[in-house]
Amino acid sequence: MDEQFNSRMIFMQIAKNTVVTIHYRMYDTEGNLLDQTEQPIAYLHGGYDNILPPVEEALHGKKIGDSVEVTMQPDDAFGEYEAELVRIEEKDAFPQEVEVGMVFEADDPETGDLMFFRVTEIESNKVVVDGNHPFAGKEIRFVAKVEDVRAANDEEIGHGHVHGEHGHHEREGNSPT
């Protein structure tokens, strides 16, 4: 790699329409590790909703090697816990191999939006599912280190997400949103 190219990479700052690659760890208020990256994740920076907004704001202007730490209240992170998103369903509405921890998609009857429900309990003929994010209602401390920054290509900007290694693909995501 030539020295001029390497220097440009090291000093490129995170700005709108850059692809940012980070490693992160998330903790609760007691310091318990909730989540962390095994492999770095990449997201398209600049208001595309690919990462939590307070984290994106903290990362803006940073460069490779920089770290950020952001503490977020539930409203800024994964939302407040909503008891009405916990439902008890008949077991025969699920596949025979249903297990605690499985996630199912369902349409919200009021809005028609796609929702995800996690199986939290199974008792005889009933299955308890929860539509809350597992970290809903929690204050989160998010710690991240910038591993790479590059300009996004036109296709990524047009699609609103990163393509390629460690990034989003058309039907899957891997960022903390």
Backbone bond lengths (Angstrom), bond angles and torsions (degrees), N, CA, C in turn:
res aa  C-N    CA-C-N  psi(-1)  N-CA   C-N-CA  omega(-1)  CA-C   N-CA-C  phi
1 M - - - 1.442 - - 1.524 107.45 -
2 D 1.333 118.05 131.98 1.459 117.73 -177.91 1.530 110.46 -76.47
3 E 1.329 115.22 153.75 1.454 121.61 -172.34 1.529 112.33 -62.98
4 Q 1.330 118.26 -37.66 1.456 121.27 -179.51 1.531 110.25 -63.98
5 F 1.318 118.13 -44.23 1.459 121.88 179.01 1.522 109.93 -63.31
6 N 1.321 117.95 -45.28 1.456 122.62 179.86 1.530 110.62 -60.06
7 S 1.333 118.96 -43.27 1.466 122.65 178.82 1.522 110.55 -61.45
8 R 1.323 117.06 -42.64 1.462 120.82 -179.92 1.519 110.38 -61.05
9 M 1.337 116.89 -41.69 1.458 120.75 -179.32 1.525 110.95 -64.36
10 I 1.306 117.21 -43.47 1.457 120.90 -176.08 1.523 110.94 -65.36
11 F 1.331 117.64 -34.86 1.455 120.49 -174.31 1.522 114.16 -98.20
12 M 1.319 118.60 -1.95 1.457 120.02 178.78 1.527 108.72 -65.98
13 Q 1.322 115.47 127.51 1.454 120.35 -179.57 1.523 110.65 -94.39
14 I 1.326 114.33 152.43 1.460 120.62 176.55 1.521 108.46 -70.33
15 A 1.316 115.47 124.66 1.463 123.06 179.99 1.525 107.91 -148.05
16 K 1.321 116.75 175.44 1.468 120.87 178.39 1.529 109.34 -53.91
17 N 1.312 115.02 137.91 1.465 124.11 178.25 1.522 113.62 65.78
18 T 1.331 115.47 33.15 1.465 119.66 167.56 1.517 107.68 -109.39
19 V 1.321 114.88 151.32 1.457 121.15 174.64 1.520 106.09 -96.12
20 V 1.322 115.61 122.81 1.457 122.28 -175.50 1.522 108.50 -112.53
21 T 1.319 115.78 129.14 1.456 121.50 177.30 1.523 107.75 -112.12
22 I 1.341 115.67 127.04 1.464 120.89 -177.39 1.527 111.08 -134.15
23 H 1.312 114.61 159.28 1.458 123.57 161.66 1.521 104.59 -108.68
24 Y 1.344 117.38 140.77 1.460 118.42 179.02 1.521 111.40 -139.60
25 R 1.340 113.74 162.04 1.468 123.57 170.58 1.523 106.61 -135.10
26 M 1.331 116.91 141.90 1.466 121.70 175.90 1.518 109.07 -121.46
27 Y 1.335 115.34 136.20 1.456 122.17 -178.43 1.522 110.34 -126.32
28 D 1.349 116.22 154.31 1.456 120.15 171.03 1.524 108.41 -88.86
29 T 1.342 117.46 -175.72 1.465 121.05 -175.52 1.524 113.16 -68.01
30 E 1.319 117.38 -20.12 1.464 120.37 177.85 1.532 111.82 -89.18
31 G 1.317 116.88 1.15 1.458 120.41 179.87 1.515 114.04 85.65
32 N 1.333 117.78 9.37 1.461 121.42 177.35 1.525 109.72 -75.12
33 L 1.320 116.54 132.35 1.461 121.90 177.80 1.524 109.20 -69.56
34 L 1.323 116.83 122.35 1.460 122.09 179.54 1.519 112.13 -97.52
35 D 1.328 115.73 -36.43 1.455 120.03 -175.56 1.520 108.01 -162.26
36 Q 1.329 115.46 152.79 1.458 120.64 174.72 1.510 108.91 -158.20
37 T 1.317 115.19 158.70 1.456 119.77 178.28 1.517 109.68 -82.81
38 E 1.307 115.50 138.70 1.465 121.64 168.64 1.523 107.99 -89.51
39 Q 1.319 114.66 -44.37 1.461 123.63 174.59 1.521 106.40 -114.02
40 P 1.317 118.47 150.47 1.467 118.53 178.67 1.525 110.64 -63.88
41 I 1.324 115.06 153.26 1.471 120.20 175.23 1.523 108.66 -112.26
42 A 1.316 115.58 153.06 1.456 121.21 178.52 1.520 108.59 -122.89
43 Y 1.329 115.42 143.01 1.459 120.41 176.82 1.524 109.32 -141.13
44 L 1.323 115.47 159.68 1.462 122.12 177.25 1.521 107.70 -90.61
45 H 1.322 116.21 118.39 1.461 123.03 -175.69 1.524 110.34 -85.28
46 G 1.333 115.50 141.88 1.457 118.53 173.31 1.507 115.08 127.08
47 G 1.322 118.35 32.71 1.460 120.69 175.38 1.510 115.21 86.23
48 Y 1.316 117.61 25.97 1.467 121.39 -179.98 1.528 112.64 -93.10
49 D 1.332 117.84 5.20 1.467 123.49 -179.89 1.523 112.75 61.20
50 N 1.324 116.75 34.70 1.461 120.81 177.97 1.520 112.77 -94.54
51 I 1.324 116.92 -6.59 1.457 123.13 179.38 1.526 106.65 -152.34
52 L 1.320 117.28 159.15 1.453 120.46 -178.96 1.534 109.91 -58.45
53 P 1.345 117.80 131.02 1.464 120.95 -175.99 1.536 115.48 -52.10
54 P 1.346 120.77 -43.81 1.471 118.20 178.90 1.537 112.73 -63.57
55 V 1.328 116.71 -31.01 1.467 120.11 177.48 1.522 109.10 -70.77
56 E 1.331 117.04 -44.75 1.459 120.28 178.29 1.529 110.45 -58.97
57 E 1.318 116.90 -42.76 1.468 120.98 179.19 1.533 110.98 -61.68
58 A 1.333 117.38 -42.72 1.465 121.13 -179.97 1.530 111.60 -66.57
59 L 1.330 117.15 -32.59 1.461 121.03 -178.47 1.528 112.93 -79.13
60 H 1.319 117.56 -21.78 1.467 121.47 -176.83 1.533 110.07 -56.50
61 G 1.319 116.64 127.76 1.456 122.45 178.69 1.523 114.49 88.62
62 K 1.326 117.51 -7.98 1.464 120.87 178.86 1.522 109.78 -78.13
63 K 1.332 115.93 168.62 1.467 121.51 179.00 1.521 109.09 -136.15
64 I 1.334 116.40 176.18 1.462 122.35 -178.52 1.528 109.45 -52.72
65 G 1.334 115.18 132.68 1.463 121.59 178.59 1.515 113.71 95.34
66 D 1.350 117.90 -19.02 1.458 120.65 179.16 1.526 110.42 -73.36
67 S 1.333 115.25 153.34 1.462 122.05 176.81 1.518 109.34 -123.75
68 V 1.335 115.39 153.60 1.461 121.54 174.33 1.520 108.46 -133.74
69 E 1.321 114.65 154.15 1.459 121.53 173.60 1.513 106.54 -136.19
70 V 1.335 116.75 124.25 1.453 122.33 -175.96 1.523 108.43 -129.85
71 T 1.329 116.53 127.33 1.459 120.75 173.72 1.513 107.53 -103.76
72 M 1.336 115.59 128.18 1.466 121.06 -174.69 1.521 110.91 -125.32
73 Q 1.314 114.99 138.21 1.456 121.49 171.41 1.532 107.85 -76.32
74 P 1.332 118.07 162.11 1.469 119.96 -177.86 1.527 114.72 -50.53
75 D 1.333 117.81 -41.15 1.469 119.87 -178.76 1.521 113.01 -62.68
76 D 1.328 117.53 -26.14 1.463 121.57 179.69 1.520 112.57 -93.49
77 A 1.325 116.30 -8.47 1.465 120.26 -175.63 1.534 109.84 -115.37
78 F 1.324 117.25 -98.46 1.463 121.13 -173.10 1.522 113.70 -109.87
79 G 1.327 116.52 14.37 1.456 121.58 175.42 1.517 113.38 85.74
80 E 1.309 113.90 166.10 1.462 120.90 175.13 1.523 109.10 -74.48
81 Y 1.315 116.60 152.36 1.459 121.08 176.35 1.525 108.07 -72.64
82 E 1.327 116.95 128.80 1.461 122.04 -178.84 1.525 109.40 -115.07
83 A 1.333 116.19 108.28 1.467 121.92 -176.97 1.528 111.67 -58.44
84 E 1.333 117.47 -31.28 1.473 119.79 -178.45 1.530 112.89 -69.06
85 L 1.336 117.79 -9.82 1.464 120.85 176.53 1.525 112.54 -87.62
86 V 1.335 116.54 0.73 1.462 121.12 174.38 1.530 106.61 -96.17
87 R 1.309 115.17 125.76 1.470 119.91 -176.08 1.520 110.67 -130.86
88 I 1.310 115.69 149.97 1.462 122.25 174.41 1.520 106.72 -109.78
89 E 1.332 115.65 122.51 1.465 121.81 -176.30 1.530 109.81 -121.19
90 E 1.314 115.26 158.83 1.461 120.79 175.15 1.529 108.93 -70.10
91 K 1.328 116.35 136.92 1.461 121.43 -177.44 1.522 111.99 -62.18
92 D 1.330 118.11 -31.25 1.462 119.87 -177.67 1.537 112.50 -70.62
93 A 1.336 117.92 -5.88 1.465 121.12 175.49 1.529 111.12 -82.67
94 F 1.342 117.64 -5.46 1.463 123.27 -176.59 1.520 110.31 -114.09
95 P 1.317 117.01 161.40 1.466 119.80 174.23 1.542 109.71 -60.31
96 Q 1.299 116.49 152.52 1.467 121.80 -176.73 1.535 112.08 -57.89
97 E 1.353 117.40 -32.27 1.460 120.85 -176.93 1.537 113.07 -88.63
98 V 1.322 119.38 21.03 1.464 122.25 -178.93 1.534 110.46 -56.46
99 E 1.356 114.86 136.61 1.464 121.39 -179.77 1.520 109.73 -138.53
100 V 1.334 115.71 155.06 1.462 121.00 174.39 1.527 108.23 -58.92
101 G 1.330 115.64 135.09 1.465 121.69 -179.39 1.519 113.37 101.46
102 M 1.320 117.82 -20.86 1.466 120.18 178.32 1.527 109.44 -65.05
103 V 1.339 115.53 150.34 1.458 121.39 179.18 1.521 108.38 -118.84
104 F 1.333 115.57 135.55 1.461 122.06 179.86 1.521 109.52 -125.43
105 E 1.323 115.66 149.55 1.460 122.10 175.68 1.518 108.57 -94.84
106 A 1.337 115.01 145.65 1.460 120.57 174.68 1.519 108.23 -152.25
107 D 1.322 115.93 152.45 1.461 120.33 175.62 1.515 109.20 -84.62
108 D 1.328 116.14 134.51 1.461 121.15 175.45 1.524 106.63 -68.59
109 P 1.359 118.16 121.73 1.463 120.25 -176.65 1.527 113.35 -62.99
110 E 1.342 118.36 -25.60 1.461 121.23 -178.55 1.530 112.21 -84.21
111 T 1.335 117.28 -42.41 1.464 120.25 -174.00 1.524 113.62 -107.11
112 G 1.325 117.03 -19.81 1.453 121.02 -175.49 1.517 113.00 80.45
113 D 1.360 116.66 -1.27 1.467 121.09 178.84 1.523 110.26 -68.93
114 L 1.327 115.37 150.31 1.457 121.52 176.12 1.524 108.82 -75.52
115 M 1.323 116.62 130.64 1.468 122.27 178.47 1.525 108.67 -124.67
116 F 1.316 114.82 156.58 1.452 120.78 176.94 1.523 108.71 -115.59
117 F 1.330 116.02 133.05 1.460 122.19 179.52 1.520 109.06 -122.19
118 R 1.322 115.05 131.93 1.460 122.62 179.56 1.521 108.12 -100.70
119 V 1.325 117.07 133.43 1.467 121.81 176.97 1.517 107.73 -74.44
120 T 1.344 116.31 121.68 1.467 120.38 -178.37 1.519 112.95 -109.50
121 E 1.336 116.86 -18.56 1.464 119.30 -177.45 1.532 109.20 -161.21
122 I 1.329 115.26 145.27 1.459 120.83 175.50 1.520 106.97 -133.14
123 E 1.343 116.51 124.07 1.456 121.52 177.57 1.522 108.41 -136.27
124 S 1.291 116.64 123.07 1.464 125.29 -177.85 1.528 111.20 39.98
125 N 1.329 118.64 -105.56 1.465 121.21 -176.00 1.522 113.69 -102.03
126 K 1.327 117.38 13.37 1.462 121.32 -176.88 1.530 110.58 -120.85
127 V 1.336 115.23 144.94 1.459 122.62 176.58 1.525 107.34 -125.48
128 V 1.323 116.15 127.95 1.461 121.10 176.69 1.524 107.31 -96.86
129 V 1.343 115.59 125.65 1.462 121.17 178.30 1.526 108.75 -121.23
130 D 1.331 116.15 149.41 1.456 122.20 -176.80 1.519 108.74 -128.30
131 G 1.328 116.87 122.14 1.461 122.64 179.84 1.518 113.55 -88.72
132 N 1.331 117.32 -0.65 1.462 120.55 176.61 1.518 109.96 -76.63
133 H 1.329 116.44 149.22 1.460 120.40 171.00 1.522 106.63 -63.59
134 P 1.333 119.55 144.26 1.467 120.82 -179.51 1.533 113.80 -56.14
135 F 1.336 118.36 -23.12 1.464 121.13 -180.00 1.531 112.43 -102.96
136 A 1.334 117.57 10.47 1.467 121.03 178.76 1.521 109.83 -59.89
137 G 1.330 115.14 141.03 1.457 121.03 178.42 1.516 114.33 81.99
138 K 1.324 117.61 0.17 1.465 120.96 -177.10 1.527 111.25 -105.42
139 E 1.339 114.45 141.85 1.458 120.01 166.89 1.519 105.62 -77.14
140 I 1.316 116.72 133.47 1.465 122.67 -173.57 1.528 109.90 -119.47
141 R 1.321 115.50 135.91 1.465 120.86 169.80 1.512 106.18 -108.76
142 F 1.331 115.87 118.48 1.462 123.53 -175.40 1.523 107.76 -109.90
143 V 1.337 116.14 121.98 1.462 122.09 -179.74 1.527 107.16 -119.11
144 A 1.338 116.13 126.62 1.469 119.47 -176.96 1.520 110.91 -137.83
145 K 1.341 114.70 150.53 1.458 121.57 174.17 1.525 107.61 -123.40
146 V 1.333 115.54 132.46 1.465 121.78 -179.95 1.526 108.78 -77.31
147 E 1.331 116.03 121.52 1.459 122.44 179.74 1.527 112.30 -97.98
148 D 1.351 116.27 -32.13 1.455 119.20 -177.71 1.525 109.29 -159.10
149 V 1.326 116.17 151.28 1.461 123.65 174.39 1.517 106.51 -140.97
150 R 1.334 116.38 131.87 1.461 120.26 176.44 1.518 108.34 -148.17
151 A 1.300 115.89 161.69 1.460 120.49 175.54 1.528 109.02 -70.04
152 A 1.319 115.90 138.46 1.463 120.44 176.22 1.523 108.72 -75.22
153 N 1.340 115.86 150.59 1.465 118.25 175.30 1.540 109.38 -88.33
154 D 1.312 116.26 169.83 1.465 121.68 -175.60 1.523 112.09 -60.30
155 E 1.326 116.91 -37.99 1.462 120.24 -179.28 1.531 110.68 -65.31
156 E 1.326 117.22 -43.13 1.466 120.71 178.58 1.524 110.82 -62.71
157 I 1.314 117.09 -43.78 1.464 121.10 178.57 1.524 109.87 -62.91
158 G 1.320 117.17 -44.39 1.465 121.51 179.21 1.514 113.27 -61.92
159 H 1.335 116.74 -37.93 1.463 121.16 -179.96 1.527 112.46 -86.12
160 G 1.336 116.93 -17.33 1.460 120.70 178.44 1.513 114.65 79.76
161 H 1.339 117.08 16.94 1.464 120.69 177.10 1.522 110.46 -157.73
162 V 1.324 114.81 166.65 1.464 121.91 -176.43 1.516 110.41 -79.15
163 H 1.307 115.86 143.83 1.467 122.24 171.77 1.512 108.43 -111.12
164 G 1.306 116.21 154.33 1.461 119.82 173.94 1.510 114.04 94.99
165 E 1.325 114.67 -165.44 1.454 122.73 -172.84 1.528 111.94 -54.33
166 H 1.319 116.69 130.17 1.466 127.00 177.09 1.527 113.56 68.87
167 G 1.315 118.73 1.14 1.451 120.55 -177.75 1.502 112.13 -106.57
168 H 1.316 114.89 -172.25 1.460 121.33 179.06 1.521 109.52 -74.21
169 H 1.289 114.32 154.39 1.454 121.36 170.67 1.511 105.41 -121.39
170 E 1.290 118.49 170.96 1.463 120.24 -170.48 1.523 114.75 -54.09
171 R 1.313 120.19 -33.81 1.460 119.82 -175.07 1.520 112.81 -122.45
172 E 1.318 117.85 14.41 1.453 117.85 178.70 1.515 109.36 -142.56
173 G 1.312 116.39 158.24 1.459 121.12 179.03 1.505 110.11 -137.49
174 N 1.331 115.68 161.20 1.448 117.34 179.36 1.511 112.09 -144.60
175 S 1.300 119.28 18.60 1.446 119.45 179.90 1.514 110.46 -97.87
176 P 1.344 116.10 160.70 1.445 120.50 -177.83 1.502 113.49 -78.77
177 T 1.388 115.80 71.91 1.448 119.54 177.30 1.480 109.50 -125.81
